Amino acid sequence: MISVTRLNDKRFVLNAEMIRTVESNPDTTITLINGDHFIVKESMDEVIERAVDYGRSLRRLLPPS
């Protein structure tokens, strides 16, 4: 889960595993695999970094193979 901010300054948590696309045009728009769209204050790079960090944190929880 990643925390992001709507344009009205309200923060919310988004399941990073549900992200299909992140676009910057000029506002950052996140599209989920179910078709929902969210416009957020964070830059596209920030959203990507948070999603990647979230994925890395999940992989650290896996037992060694």
mmCIF file of the N, C-alpha and C atoms, coordinates in Angstrom:
data_MODEL
# 
_entry.id   MODEL 
# 
loop_
_atom_site.group_PDB 
_atom_site.id 
_atom_site.type_symbol 
_atom_site.label_atom_id 
_atom_site.label_alt_id 
_atom_site.label_comp_id 
_atom_site.label_asym_id 
_atom_site.label_entity_id 
_atom_site.label_seq_id 
_atom_site.pdbx_PDB_ins_code 
_atom_site.Cartn_x 
_atom_site.Cartn_y 
_atom_site.Cartn_z 
_atom_site.occupancy 
_atom_site.B_iso_or_equiv 
_atom_site.pdbx_formal_charge 
_atom_site.auth_seq_id 
_atom_site.auth_comp_id 
_atom_site.auth_asym_id 
_atom_site.auth_atom_id 
_atom_site.pdbx_PDB_model_num 
ATOM 1   N N  . MET A 1 1  ? 0.845   -1.170  0.000   1.00 0.00 ? 1  MET A N  1 
ATOM 2   C CA . MET A 1 1  ? 0.000   0.000   0.000   1.00 0.00 ? 1  MET A CA 1 
ATOM 3   C C  . MET A 1 1  ? 0.894   1.237   0.000   1.00 0.00 ? 1  MET A C  1 
ATOM 4   N N  . ILE A 1 2  ? 0.479   2.239   -0.757  1.00 0.00 ? 2  ILE A N  1 
ATOM 5   C CA . ILE A 1 2  ? 1.231   3.493   -0.794  1.00 0.00 ? 2  ILE A CA 1 
ATOM 6   C C  . ILE A 1 2  ? 0.292   4.638   -0.429  1.00 0.00 ? 2  ILE A C  1 
ATOM 7   N N  . SER A 1 3  ? 0.829   5.653   0.187   1.00 0.00 ? 3  SER A N  1 
ATOM 8   C CA . SER A 1 3  ? 0.070   6.821   0.574   1.00 0.00 ? 3  SER A CA 1 
ATOM 9   C C  . SER A 1 3  ? 0.268   7.902   -0.489  1.00 0.00 ? 3  SER A C  1 
ATOM 10  N N  . VAL A 1 4  ? -0.838  8.504   -0.936  1.00 0.00 ? 4  VAL A N  1 
ATOM 11  C CA . VAL A 1 4  ? -0.801  9.578   -1.933  1.00 0.00 ? 4  VAL A CA 1 
ATOM 12  C C  . VAL A 1 4  ? -1.782  10.668  -1.518  1.00 0.00 ? 4  VAL A C  1 
ATOM 13  N N  . THR A 1 5  ? -1.740  11.811  -2.201  1.00 0.00 ? 5  THR A N  1 
ATOM 14  C CA . THR A 1 5  ? -2.535  12.974  -1.828  1.00 0.00 ? 5  THR A CA 1 
ATOM 15  C C  . THR A 1 5  ? -3.402  13.435  -2.996  1.00 0.00 ? 5  THR A C  1 
ATOM 16  N N  . ARG A 1 6  ? -4.698  13.540  -2.751  1.00 0.00 ? 6  ARG A N  1 
ATOM 17  C CA . ARG A 1 6  ? -5.595  14.097  -3.766  1.00 0.00 ? 6  ARG A CA 1 
ATOM 18  C C  . ARG A 1 6  ? -5.303  15.589  -3.947  1.00 0.00 ? 6  ARG A C  1 
ATOM 19  N N  . LEU A 1 7  ? -5.846  16.183  -4.996  1.00 0.00 ? 7  LEU A N  1 
ATOM 20  C CA . LEU A 1 7  ? -5.612  17.602  -5.256  1.00 0.00 ? 7  LEU A CA 1 
ATOM 21  C C  . LEU A 1 7  ? -6.208  18.490  -4.167  1.00 0.00 ? 7  LEU A C  1 
ATOM 22  N N  . ASN A 1 8  ? -7.190  17.963  -3.403  1.00 0.00 ? 8  ASN A N  1 
ATOM 23  C CA . ASN A 1 8  ? -7.794  18.735  -2.310  1.00 0.00 ? 8  ASN A CA 1 
ATOM 24  C C  . ASN A 1 8  ? -7.056  18.530  -0.982  1.00 0.00 ? 8  ASN A C  1 
ATOM 25  N N  . ASP A 1 9  ? -5.836  17.991  -1.050  1.00 0.00 ? 9  ASP A N  1 
ATOM 26  C CA . ASP A 1 9  ? -4.943  17.766  0.096   1.00 0.00 ? 9  ASP A CA 1 
ATOM 27  C C  . ASP A 1 9  ? -5.363  16.615  1.005   1.00 0.00 ? 9  ASP A C  1 
ATOM 28  N N  . LYS A 1 10 ? -6.349  15.833  0.626   1.00 0.00 ? 10 LYS A N  1 
ATOM 29  C CA . LYS A 1 10 ? -6.737  14.666  1.424   1.00 0.00 ? 10 LYS A CA 1 
ATOM 30  C C  . LYS A 1 10 ? -5.846  13.497  1.033   1.00 0.00 ? 10 LYS A C  1 
ATOM 31  N N  . ARG A 1 11 ? -5.235  12.874  2.057   1.00 0.00 ? 11 ARG A N  1 
ATOM 32  C CA . ARG A 1 11 ? -4.344  11.735  1.817   1.00 0.00 ? 11 ARG A CA 1 
ATOM 33  C C  . ARG A 1 11 ? -5.170  10.457  1.836   1.00 0.00 ? 11 ARG A C  1 
ATOM 34  N N  . PHE A 1 12 ? -4.748  9.493   1.044   1.00 0.00 ? 12 PHE A N  1 
ATOM 35  C CA . PHE A 1 12 ? -5.384  8.185   1.069   1.00 0.00 ? 12 PHE A CA 1 
ATOM 36  C C  . PHE A 1 12 ? -4.352  7.132   0.710   1.00 0.00 ? 12 PHE A C  1 
ATOM 37  N N  . VAL A 1 13 ? -4.713  5.887   0.983   1.00 0.00 ? 13 VAL A N  1 
ATOM 38  C CA . VAL A 1 13 ? -3.809  4.769   0.750   1.00 0.00 ? 13 VAL A CA 1 
ATOM 39  C C  . VAL A 1 13 ? -4.328  3.972   -0.429  1.00 0.00 ? 13 VAL A C  1 
ATOM 40  N N  . LEU A 1 14 ? -3.417  3.615   -1.307  1.00 0.00 ? 14 LEU A N  1 
ATOM 41  C CA . LEU A 1 14 ? -3.742  2.936   -2.554  1.00 0.00 ? 14 LEU A CA 1 
ATOM 42  C C  . LEU A 1 14 ? -2.978  1.624   -2.623  1.00 0.00 ? 14 LEU A C  1 
ATOM 43  N N  . ASN A 1 15 ? -3.640  0.582   -3.072  1.00 0.00 ? 15 ASN A N  1 
ATOM 44  C CA . ASN A 1 15 ? -2.980  -0.710  -3.238  1.00 0.00 ? 15 ASN A CA 1 
ATOM 45  C C  . ASN A 1 15 ? -2.093  -0.637  -4.476  1.00 0.00 ? 15 ASN A C  1 
ATOM 46  N N  . ALA A 1 16 ? -0.789  -0.606  -4.267  1.00 0.00 ? 16 ALA A N  1 
ATOM 47  C CA . ALA A 1 16 ? 0.157   -0.447  -5.370  1.00 0.00 ? 16 ALA A CA 1 
ATOM 48  C C  . ALA A 1 16 ? 0.113   -1.606  -6.355  1.00 0.00 ? 16 ALA A C  1 
ATOM 49  N N  . GLU A 1 17 ? -0.349  -2.761  -5.895  1.00 0.00 ? 17 GLU A N  1 
ATOM 50  C CA . GLU A 1 17 ? -0.432  -3.919  -6.787  1.00 0.00 ? 17 GLU A CA 1 
ATOM 51  C C  . GLU A 1 17 ? -1.569  -3.790  -7.802  1.00 0.00 ? 17 GLU A C  1 
ATOM 52  N N  . MET A 1 18 ? -2.457  -2.844  -7.600  1.00 0.00 ? 18 MET A N  1 
ATOM 53  C CA . MET A 1 18 ? -3.599  -2.644  -8.491  1.00 0.00 ? 18 MET A CA 1 
ATOM 54  C C  . MET A 1 18 ? -3.327  -1.594  -9.576  1.00 0.00 ? 18 MET A C  1 
ATOM 55  N N  . ILE A 1 19 ? -2.145  -0.962  -9.549  1.00 0.00 ? 19 ILE A N  1 
ATOM 56  C CA . ILE A 1 19 ? -1.842  0.107   -10.502 1.00 0.00 ? 19 ILE A CA 1 
ATOM 57  C C  . ILE A 1 19 ? -1.589  -0.486  -11.886 1.00 0.00 ? 19 ILE A C  1 
ATOM 58  N N  . ARG A 1 20 ? -2.320  0.043   -12.872 1.00 0.00 ? 20 ARG A N  1 
ATOM 59  C CA . ARG A 1 20 ? -2.085  -0.333  -14.271 1.00 0.00 ? 20 ARG A CA 1 
ATOM 60  C C  . ARG A 1 20 ? -1.162  0.675   -14.924 1.00 0.00 ? 20 ARG A C  1 
ATOM 61  N N  . THR A 1 21 ? -1.492  1.977   -14.804 1.00 0.00 ? 21 THR A N  1 
ATOM 62  C CA . THR A 1 21 ? -0.651  3.014   -15.407 1.00 0.00 ? 21 THR A CA 1 
ATOM 63  C C  . THR A 1 21 ? -0.546  4.221   -14.486 1.00 0.00 ? 21 THR A C  1 
ATOM 64  N N  . VAL A 1 22 ? 0.543   4.968   -14.668 1.00 0.00 ? 22 VAL A N  1 
ATOM 65  C CA . VAL A 1 22 ? 0.735   6.266   -14.013 1.00 0.00 ? 22 VAL A CA 1 
ATOM 66  C C  . VAL A 1 22 ? 1.122   7.224   -15.121 1.00 0.00 ? 22 VAL A C  1 
ATOM 67  N N  . GLU A 1 23 ? 0.351   8.315   -15.257 1.00 0.00 ? 23 GLU A N  1 
ATOM 68  C CA . GLU A 1 23 ? 0.609   9.286   -16.315 1.00 0.00 ? 23 GLU A CA 1 
ATOM 69  C C  . GLU A 1 23 ? 0.766   10.673  -15.716 1.00 0.00 ? 23 GLU A C  1 
ATOM 70  N N  . SER A 1 24 ? 1.518   11.509  -16.401 1.00 0.00 ? 24 SER A N  1 
ATOM 71  C CA . SER A 1 24 ? 1.684   12.897  -16.007 1.00 0.00 ? 24 SER A CA 1 
ATOM 72  C C  . SER A 1 24 ? 1.242   13.767  -17.170 1.00 0.00 ? 24 SER A C  1 
ATOM 73  N N  . ASN A 1 25 ? 0.075   14.433  -17.005 1.00 0.00 ? 25 ASN A N  1 
ATOM 74  C CA . ASN A 1 25 ? -0.469  15.175  -18.159 1.00 0.00 ? 25 ASN A CA 1 
ATOM 75  C C  . ASN A 1 25 ? -1.340  16.362  -17.736 1.00 0.00 ? 25 ASN A C  1 
ATOM 76  N N  . PRO A 1 26 ? -0.968  17.450  -17.187 1.00 0.00 ? 26 PRO A N  1 
ATOM 77  C CA . PRO A 1 26 ? 0.210   17.669  -16.359 1.00 0.00 ? 26 PRO A CA 1 
ATOM 78  C C  . PRO A 1 26 ? 0.046   17.100  -14.950 1.00 0.00 ? 26 PRO A C  1 
ATOM 79  N N  . ASP A 1 27 ? -1.214  16.895  -14.490 1.00 0.00 ? 27 ASP A N  1 
ATOM 80  C CA . ASP A 1 27 ? -1.404  16.278  -13.178 1.00 0.00 ? 27 ASP A CA 1 
ATOM 81  C C  . ASP A 1 27 ? -1.110  14.785  -13.272 1.00 0.00 ? 27 ASP A C  1 
ATOM 82  N N  . THR A 1 28 ? -0.692  14.209  -12.174 1.00 0.00 ? 28 THR A N  1 
ATOM 83  C CA . THR A 1 28 ? -0.393  12.781  -12.147 1.00 0.00 ? 28 THR A CA 1 
ATOM 84  C C  . THR A 1 28 ? -1.699  12.010  -12.014 1.00 0.00 ? 28 THR A C  1 
ATOM 85  N N  . THR A 1 29 ? -1.955  11.140  -12.974 1.00 0.00 ? 29 THR A N  1 
ATOM 86  C CA . THR A 1 29 ? -3.164  10.323  -12.983 1.00 0.00 ? 29 THR A CA 1 
ATOM 87  C C  . THR A 1 29 ? -2.768  8.864   -12.832 1.00 0.00 ? 29 THR A C  1 
ATOM 88  N N  . ILE A 1 30 ? -3.354  8.216   -11.824 1.00 0.00 ? 30 ILE A N  1 
ATOM 89  C CA . ILE A 1 30 ? -3.116  6.800   -11.579 1.00 0.00 ? 30 ILE A CA 1 
ATOM 90  C C  . ILE A 1 30 ? -4.356  6.047   -12.042 1.00 0.00 ? 30 ILE A C  1 
ATOM 91  N N  . THR A 1 31 ? -4.161  5.050   -12.899 1.00 0.00 ? 31 THR A N  1 
ATOM 92  C CA . THR A 1 31 ? -5.255  4.200   -13.356 1.00 0.00 ? 31 THR A CA 1 
ATOM 93  C C  . THR A 1 31 ? -5.040  2.803   -12.786 1.00 0.00 ? 31 THR A C  1 
ATOM 94  N N  . LEU A 1 32 ? -6.088  2.272   -12.168 1.00 0.00 ? 32 LEU A N  1 
ATOM 95  C CA . LEU A 1 32 ? -6.015  0.938   -11.583 1.00 0.00 ? 32 LEU A CA 1 
ATOM 96  C C  . LEU A 1 32 ? -6.490  -0.102  -12.583 1.00 0.00 ? 32 LEU A C  1 
ATOM 97  N N  . ILE A 1 33 ? -6.220  -1.361  -12.291 1.00 0.00 ? 33 ILE A N  1 
ATOM 98  C CA . ILE A 1 33 ? -6.603  -2.427  -13.220 1.00 0.00 ? 33 ILE A CA 1 
ATOM 99  C C  . ILE A 1 33 ? -8.118  -2.567  -13.348 1.00 0.00 ? 33 ILE A C  1 
ATOM 100 N N  . ASN A 1 34 ? -8.886  -2.036  -12.383 1.00 0.00 ? 34 ASN A N  1 
ATOM 101 C CA . ASN A 1 34 ? -10.344 -2.095  -12.480 1.00 0.00 ? 34 ASN A CA 1 
ATOM 102 C C  . ASN A 1 34 ? -10.929 -0.887  -13.211 1.00 0.00 ? 34 ASN A C  1 
ATOM 103 N N  . GLY A 1 35 ? -10.046 0.010   -13.696 1.00 0.00 ? 35 GLY A N  1 
ATOM 104 C CA . GLY A 1 35 ? -10.493 1.164   -14.464 1.00 0.00 ? 35 GLY A CA 1 
ATOM 105 C C  . GLY A 1 35 ? -10.660 2.443   -13.662 1.00 0.00 ? 35 GLY A C  1 
ATOM 106 N N  . ASP A 1 36 ? -10.579 2.370   -12.328 1.00 0.00 ? 36 ASP A N  1 
ATOM 107 C CA . ASP A 1 36 ? -10.683 3.578   -11.510 1.00 0.00 ? 36 ASP A CA 1 
ATOM 108 C C  . ASP A 1 36 ? -9.489  4.488   -11.784 1.00 0.00 ? 36 ASP A C  1 
ATOM 109 N N  . HIS A 1 37 ? -9.743  5.820   -11.737 1.00 0.00 ? 37 HIS A N  1 
ATOM 110 C CA . HIS A 1 37 ? -8.696  6.820   -11.961 1.00 0.00 ? 37 HIS A CA 1 
ATOM 111 C C  . HIS A 1 37 ? -8.580  7.689   -10.719 1.00 0.00 ? 37 HIS A C  1 
ATOM 112 N N  . PHE A 1 38 ? -7.363  8.052   -10.377 1.00 0.00 ? 38 PHE A N  1 
ATOM 113 C CA . PHE A 1 38 ? -7.108  8.972   -9.276  1.00 0.00 ? 38 PHE A CA 1 
ATOM 114 C C  . PHE A 1 38 ? -6.116  10.018  -9.746  1.00 0.00 ? 38 PHE A C  1 
ATOM 115 N N  . ILE A 1 39 ? -6.418  11.290  -9.467  1.00 0.00 ? 39 ILE A N  1 
ATOM 116 C CA . ILE A 1 39 ? -5.489  12.380  -9.771  1.00 0.00 ? 39 ILE A CA 1 
ATOM 117 C C  . ILE A 1 39 ? -4.862  12.779  -8.447  1.00 0.00 ? 39 ILE A C  1 
ATOM 118 N N  . VAL A 1 40 ? -3.525  12.786  -8.416  1.00 0.00 ? 40 VAL A N  1 
ATOM 119 C CA . VAL A 1 40 ? -2.814  13.025  -7.160  1.00 0.00 ? 40 VAL A CA 1 
ATOM 120 C C  . VAL A 1 40 ? -1.780  14.130  -7.319  1.00 0.00 ? 40 VAL A C  1 
ATOM 121 N N  . LYS A 1 41 ? -1.368  14.680  -6.178  1.00 0.00 ? 41 LYS A N  1 
ATOM 122 C CA . LYS A 1 41 ? -0.385  15.763  -6.171  1.00 0.00 ? 41 LYS A CA 1 
ATOM 123 C C  . LYS A 1 41 ? 1.037   15.278  -6.417  1.00 0.00 ? 41 LYS A C  1 
ATOM 124 N N  . GLU A 1 42 ? 1.330   14.047  -6.016  1.00 0.00 ? 42 GLU A N  1 
ATOM 125 C CA . GLU A 1 42 ? 2.685   13.531  -6.173  1.00 0.00 ? 42 GLU A CA 1 
ATOM 126 C C  . GLU A 1 42 ? 3.053   13.444  -7.654  1.00 0.00 ? 42 GLU A C  1 
ATOM 127 N N  . SER A 1 43 ? 4.322   13.583  -7.925  1.00 0.00 ? 43 SER A N  1 
ATOM 128 C CA . SER A 1 43 ? 4.781   13.465  -9.311  1.00 0.00 ? 43 SER A CA 1 
ATOM 129 C C  . SER A 1 43 ? 4.727   11.998  -9.730  1.00 0.00 ? 43 SER A C  1 
ATOM 130 N N  . MET A 1 44 ? 4.777   11.768  -11.026 1.00 0.00 ? 44 MET A N  1 
ATOM 131 C CA . MET A 1 44 ? 4.796   10.406  -11.550 1.00 0.00 ? 44 MET A CA 1 
ATOM 132 C C  . MET A 1 44 ? 5.989   9.653   -10.972 1.00 0.00 ? 44 MET A C  1 
ATOM 133 N N  . ASP A 1 45 ? 7.144   10.283  -10.909 1.00 0.00 ? 45 ASP A N  1 
ATOM 134 C CA . ASP A 1 45 ? 8.344   9.638   -10.377 1.00 0.00 ? 45 ASP A CA 1 
ATOM 135 C C  . ASP A 1 45 ? 8.172   9.248   -8.906  1.00 0.00 ? 45 ASP A C  1 
ATOM 136 N N  . GLU A 1 46 ? 7.505   10.117  -8.122  1.00 0.00 ? 46 GLU A N  1 
ATOM 137 C CA . GLU A 1 46 ? 7.279   9.799   -6.711  1.00 0.00 ? 46 GLU A CA 1 
ATOM 138 C C  . GLU A 1 46 ? 6.365   8.581   -6.561  1.00 0.00 ? 46 GLU A C  1 
ATOM 139 N N  . VAL A 1 47 ? 5.308   8.519   -7.362  1.00 0.00 ? 47 VAL A N  1 
ATOM 140 C CA . VAL A 1 47 ? 4.381   7.390   -7.291  1.00 0.00 ? 47 VAL A CA 1 
ATOM 141 C C  . VAL A 1 47 ? 5.108   6.100   -7.667  1.00 0.00 ? 47 VAL A C  1 
ATOM 142 N N  . ILE A 1 48 ? 5.902   6.160   -8.719  1.00 0.00 ? 48 ILE A N  1 
ATOM 143 C CA . ILE A 1 48 ? 6.653   4.982   -9.153  1.00 0.00 ? 48 ILE A CA 1 
ATOM 144 C C  . ILE A 1 48 ? 7.624   4.548   -8.061  1.00 0.00 ? 48 ILE A C  1 
ATOM 145 N N  . GLU A 1 49 ? 8.333   5.498   -7.471  1.00 0.00 ? 49 GLU A N  1 
ATOM 146 C CA . GLU A 1 49 ? 9.290   5.169   -6.419  1.00 0.00 ? 49 GLU A CA 1 
ATOM 147 C C  . GLU A 1 49 ? 8.599   4.500   -5.230  1.00 0.00 ? 49 GLU A C  1 
ATOM 148 N N  . ARG A 1 50 ? 7.441   5.029   -4.836  1.00 0.00 ? 50 ARG A N  1 
ATOM 149 C CA . ARG A 1 50 ? 6.703   4.439   -3.713  1.00 0.00 ? 50 ARG A CA 1 
ATOM 150 C C  . ARG A 1 50 ? 6.212   3.035   -4.048  1.00 0.00 ? 50 ARG A C  1 
ATOM 151 N N  . ALA A 1 51 ? 5.738   2.844   -5.268  1.00 0.00 ? 51 ALA A N  1 
ATOM 152 C CA . ALA A 1 51 ? 5.259   1.519   -5.677  1.00 0.00 ? 51 ALA A CA 1 
ATOM 153 C C  . ALA A 1 51 ? 6.403   0.506   -5.711  1.00 0.00 ? 51 ALA A C  1 
ATOM 154 N N  . VAL A 1 52 ? 7.553   0.927   -6.227  1.00 0.00 ? 52 VAL A N  1 
ATOM 155 C CA . VAL A 1 52 ? 8.721   0.042   -6.275  1.00 0.00 ? 52 VAL A CA 1 
ATOM 156 C C  . VAL A 1 52 ? 9.191   -0.285  -4.857  1.00 0.00 ? 52 VAL A C  1 
ATOM 157 N N  . ASP A 1 53 ? 9.244   0.720   -3.982  1.00 0.00 ? 53 ASP A N  1 
ATOM 158 C CA . ASP A 1 53 ? 9.651   0.485   -2.596  1.00 0.00 ? 53 ASP A CA 1 
ATOM 159 C C  . ASP A 1 53 ? 8.684   -0.478  -1.906  1.00 0.00 ? 53 ASP A C  1 
ATOM 160 N N  . TYR A 1 54 ? 7.391   -0.339  -2.188  1.00 0.00 ? 54 TYR A N  1 
ATOM 161 C CA . TYR A 1 54 ? 6.397   -1.240  -1.621  1.00 0.00 ? 54 TYR A CA 1 
ATOM 162 C C  . TYR A 1 54 ? 6.659   -2.675  -2.084  1.00 0.00 ? 54 TYR A C  1 
ATOM 163 N N  . GLY A 1 55 ? 6.908   -2.861  -3.372  1.00 0.00 ? 55 GLY A N  1 
ATOM 164 C CA . GLY A 1 55 ? 7.204   -4.189  -3.900  1.00 0.00 ? 55 GLY A CA 1 
ATOM 165 C C  . GLY A 1 55 ? 8.450   -4.780  -3.277  1.00 0.00 ? 55 GLY A C  1 
ATOM 166 N N  . ARG A 1 56 ? 9.464   -3.955  -3.084  1.00 0.00 ? 56 ARG A N  1 
ATOM 167 C CA . ARG A 1 56 ? 10.694  -4.426  -2.448  1.00 0.00 ? 56 ARG A CA 1 
ATOM 168 C C  . ARG A 1 56 ? 10.444  -4.845  -1.004  1.00 0.00 ? 56 ARG A C  1 
ATOM 169 N N  . SER A 1 57 ? 9.604   -4.087  -0.302  1.00 0.00 ? 57 SER A N  1 
ATOM 170 C CA . SER A 1 57 ? 9.321   -4.431  1.098   1.00 0.00 ? 57 SER A CA 1 
ATOM 171 C C  . SER A 1 57 ? 8.582   -5.771  1.170   1.00 0.00 ? 57 SER A C  1 
ATOM 172 N N  . LEU A 1 58 ? 7.729   -6.059  0.205   1.00 0.00 ? 58 LEU A N  1 
ATOM 173 C CA . LEU A 1 58 ? 7.040   -7.352  0.184   1.00 0.00 ? 58 LEU A CA 1 
ATOM 174 C C  . LEU A 1 58 ? 8.017   -8.489  -0.064  1.00 0.00 ? 58 LEU A C  1 
ATOM 175 N N  . ARG A 1 59 ? 8.944   -8.297  -0.963  1.00 0.00 ? 59 ARG A N  1 
ATOM 176 C CA . ARG A 1 59 ? 9.912   -9.348  -1.271  1.00 0.00 ? 59 ARG A CA 1 
ATOM 177 C C  . ARG A 1 59 ? 10.820  -9.648  -0.079  1.00 0.00 ? 59 ARG A C  1 
ATOM 178 N N  . ARG A 1 60 ? 11.075  -8.648  0.766   1.00 0.00 ? 60 ARG A N  1 
ATOM 179 C CA . ARG A 1 60 ? 11.887  -8.884  1.974   1.00 0.00 ? 60 ARG A CA 1 
ATOM 180 C C  . ARG A 1 60 ? 11.165  -9.803  2.950   1.00 0.00 ? 60 ARG A C  1 
ATOM 181 N N  . LEU A 1 61 ? 9.837   -9.883  2.862   1.00 0.00 ? 61 LEU A N  1 
ATOM 182 C CA . LEU A 1 61 ? 9.065   -10.713 3.775   1.00 0.00 ? 61 LEU A CA 1 
ATOM 183 C C  . LEU A 1 61 ? 9.077   -12.193 3.369   1.00 0.00 ? 61 LEU A C  1 
ATOM 184 N N  . LEU A 1 62 ? 9.473   -12.470 2.128   1.00 0.00 ? 62 LEU A N  1 
ATOM 185 C CA . LEU A 1 62 ? 9.494   -13.852 1.652   1.00 0.00 ? 62 LEU A CA 1 
ATOM 186 C C  . LEU A 1 62 ? 10.644  -14.620 2.284   1.00 0.00 ? 62 LEU A C  1 
ATOM 187 N N  . PRO A 1 63 ? 10.411  -15.887 2.638   1.00 0.00 ? 63 PRO A N  1 
ATOM 188 C CA . PRO A 1 63 ? 11.521  -16.676 3.152   1.00 0.00 ? 63 PRO A CA 1 
ATOM 189 C C  . PRO A 1 63 ? 12.520  -16.973 2.042   1.00 0.00 ? 63 PRO A C  1 
ATOM 190 N N  . PRO A 1 64 ? 13.795  -17.136 2.366   1.00 0.00 ? 64 PRO A N  1 
ATOM 191 C CA . PRO A 1 64 ? 14.791  -17.421 1.333   1.00 0.00 ? 64 PRO A CA 1 
ATOM 192 C C  . PRO A 1 64 ? 14.460  -18.728 0.610   1.00 0.00 ? 64 PRO A C  1 
ATOM 193 N N  . SER A 1 65 ? 14.710  -18.767 -0.678  1.00 0.00 ? 65 SER A N  1 
ATOM 194 C CA . SER A 1 65 ? 14.405  -19.992 -1.442  1.00 0.00 ? 65 SER A CA 1 
ATOM 195 C C  . SER A 1 65 ? 15.642  -20.830 -1.659  1.00 0.00 ? 65 SER A C  1 
# 
